[in-house]
Amino acid sequence: MSHESIGFRIAEELGIRPQQVSAAVALLDEGATVPFIARYRKEVTGELDDSQLRTLEERLRYLREMEDRRSAILKSIEEQGKLSPELQNEILNADTKTRLEDLYLPYKPKRRTKGQMAIEAGLEPLADALLNNPDLNPESEAAAFINADSGVADEKAALDGAKYILMERFAEDANLLASLRQFMQKEATLSVRVVPGQEGTGAKFADYFEHDEPLKNVPSHRALAILRGRNEGVLSFSLVTGDPSDKLATSPCEAMIAEHVGIKNDNRAADRWLNEVVKWTWRIKLLTHLETELVGQVREQAEEAAIKVFADNLKDLLLAAPAGRKATMGLDPGLRTGVKVAVVDNTGKVVDYATIYPTPPQNKLAESAAVLSALIAKHNVELISIGNGTGSRETDKFVGDMIKAQPALKNVQKVMVNEAGASVYSASELAAKEFPDLDVTIRGAVSIARRLQDPLAELVKIEPKSIGVGQYQHDVNQSQLARSLDAVVEDCVNSVGVDLNTASVPLLTRVSGLNPTLASNIVAFRDTNGAFNSRKDLLKVPRLGDKTFEQAAGFLRIMNGKNPLDASAVHPESYTVVEKIAHEFSRDVASLIGDSALLKSVNAAKFADEKTGEITVKDIVNELQKPGRDPRPEFKFAEFKDGVEDIKDLKPNMVLEGVITNVAAFGAFVDIGVHQDGLVHISALSDTFVKDPRDVVKAGDIVKVKVMEVDVPRKRIGLSMRMSDDATERANERTPGEKPNRDRGASKQRSFGGNGSNNNQQPQGAMAGALAAAFAKAKK
């Protein structure tokens, strides 16, 4: 496949023009970043957005890797002197890596097999004779091939050798492999069983101890749970093409092999032997091979789905509403060790810290209140950010009572925040450099305060997968996960923009075109020379050249600089366009910014030229109306219900406010303030049919939920966002002792117009045991 062919294939897959692909590929190959291309090269790519460009980039990587592999395979077979025109054509037309490897299989260098040894012993003519003429008697024919010097001691040894030759020949037939693979993808059953003796230690996988399900229907979260169970030695599984209860029954795949190679059972002399060859080919050579491959494909698909869920949740969390530049107090809750306190000013600078003991066992309420009140008054604190870890509800209640008891604190707001990753950051080398004199626990409180002020600026300091908004993040391909999450962080940072004079090294590192070295150089330059007054000053930073400036400048903001456009998303390369517009209306640039009435009258086509197209001019005009606009939503926070601080406090039909912490294919997890997230199953998200939970909710959303089921021993909470649902009726749907029905969710979905057949969301009840692993991971 040529570079041109790759372009056409990607264009077809994405539903865009080949010219758009070739333009985007050229920019990527030149070192342009996705955020830069999406924002500042719309004319060139025909307005491809960042999502399309990310998909294009990923497919380009895959197809180029496939081309490299295709070239290596052709070279290897040619060096063996076995590359026929027909084979070369098949290899050139192979459209997947799997097909390529199937075609290469007979020619792939491998250790000596029994089939090869049999060929060396001169038994291939015997194999060919019996295959081509089943009327021949196998034993009689084999007698002629007995040769002690070649290791063929008797007729049985000769026939065994011939069998291995045919088995390997059949098993390396690319077209046969493709047919069998396709059949198993459609018809195979994934049959899961508990490993004998593991029933107790593997209780969390109890729902899979005897589980049979069509392979094509296994959703990503269930596949990953089963794979984890196998890796932990609790579960075993196999692919069955017939009745799962009779795994020794003849497989339909044996008939497919026989038909493909022309073997029949007409009671001829060699038919029984040939059918034995077919049986062995399937059970010994192909079943394990295809089972490993197909389970691998299911795993890859499940990982892709899990990574997408993680990436979507991470994006929502990173783009959560910032509380803004307000003096904030961060509280890292604890019980025995106390609550760590850190105060940061409106720029995020640490100005004070302490430790208080308002929670059990010390319960020093008055002393703790005195410390916090003094700090609030001293630093004009407006917000109190409370981490949602151990002791959070006790701490939250203490702060609430303190605010109510002191009229002077009536304007202070307390907010519970997700502290996931704070401990990882506080113990990191980065935190140690930033706060060398602060205790690790105080650093955590600082992070909790700052992530309320600006979640994006703080969370970029933490390795994405440590933020904890994904399912099974330790079970998926780590390089693919890191690549996906890094792309999300990069896109989020650049969509918001970065204040050049306040941004940290980690935040600058995520800016288009920059890396850790350049980010460090920028901060060092800023520390030595003072605040940047112009974007052009970036070119004075060591090792930051014209190409990097082009990629980064538009995403870096300078507030109150020499040029008012430096505070906007207008790229320096387009400043002359703004100057032309200003001149046309006899205005200066500063007075033009924000004048919506005038800007709406601008004819973009009039100011377009060869360098700056009409689309870009329209973008510039829109930006000038609201320069540096923040795409993030308005700041809001959830109010947890007083007196509901533990899972034991929950009662059926209780209505609570909570915040979405995680969205999965099967529903959404909600923090309702009891140290254990509850699950709103996809069937209970809305009164109308929901295909994708993200169509209804996203991480960070504040929602009202009703408690449907509470299982205190297993720490499971079933919730509904449908206020018409009744927990008593739900409980009565099951007979005493009956497990929640996996299919109850499906029936509810169908009643709203769904067909219940979406393979990516296998229906389950809100408290279905199959979600045990997901619940266990929800707070990690």
Secondary structure, DSSP 8 states (H G I E B T S, - for coil): --HHHHHHHHHHHHTS-HHHHHHHHHHHHTT--HHHHHHH-HHHHTS--HHHHHHHHHHHHHHHHHHHHHHHHHHHHHHTT---HHHHHHHHH--SHHHHHHHHGGGS-----HHHHHHHTT-HHHHHHHHH-TTS-HHHHHHTT-BGGGTB-SHHHHHHHHHHHHHHHHHT-HHHHHHHHHHHHHH-EEEEEE-TT-TTTTGGGGGGTEEEEEGGG--HHHHHHHHHHHHTTSEEEEEESS-TT-TTS--HHHHHHHHHHT---SS-TTHHHHHHHHHHIIIIIIHHHHHHHHHHHHHHHHHHHHHHHHHHHHHHHHTS----S--EEEEE--STT-EEEEEE-TTS-EEEEEEE--STTT--HHHHHHHHHHHHHHHT--EEEEE-STTHHHHHHHHHHHHHH-GGGTT-EEEEE--TTHHHHHTSHHHHHH-TTS-HHHHHHHHHHHHHH-HHHHHTTS-GGGS--SSSTTTS-HHHHHHHHHHHHHHHHHHH-EETTT--HHHHHTSTT--HHHHHHHHHHHHHH-S-S-GGGGGGSTT--HHHHHHHGGGEE-TT-SSGGGGSS--GGGHHHHHHHHHHTT--HHHHTT-HHHHTT--GGGG--SSS-HHHHHHHHHHHHSTT---S---------TT--SGGG--TT-EEEEEEEEEETTEEEEE-SSSS-EEEEGGGS-SS--S-GGGT--TT-EEEEEEEEEETTTTEEEEES-TT--HHHHHHTS-TT----TTHHHHHHHHTT--S--TTS----TT-GGGHHHHHHHT-
